[in-house]
Amino acid sequence: MIKEMPGIAEGILQDLHNDHEEVASLLEAIADSEDGWERNSLFQEMRAKLMTHSHAEDEVLYRRLKASQHETSHKFAEELRARRVRQGRAQDHGNGVPAP
C-alpha cells in the first residue's frame, strides 16, 4: 500500500514501490538458481537496480522528508514560544501587573 506524501508525486512513490518488488523477485531468483553464471548475472542486475533505486530515494523521498521535518520542527518551536508568551502574560495579569 502506498500512502500519499505531500510534495511527492504518486507515480514516483509507485516507481519506488515497484523497485522493491523487483528486487525481492531478483533475490528469490538468485536463491532458486543453481547456475553460478545465472546467479552472478541476476546479482549484477539487482545491484544496478539497488544503486539506481537508492539514488532516487535519496533525491526524491528522503530529502523532502528531511525538509518537511525541519519545517514541522520550526513551526512547533514557534508555537511553543507563542504559548509561553501567552502564559507569561496571563500570569503577569493575574499578579496585578498590567497586560501589554
Helices and strands as residue ranges (DSSP letters): H 10-32, H 36-56, I 57-62, H 63-94
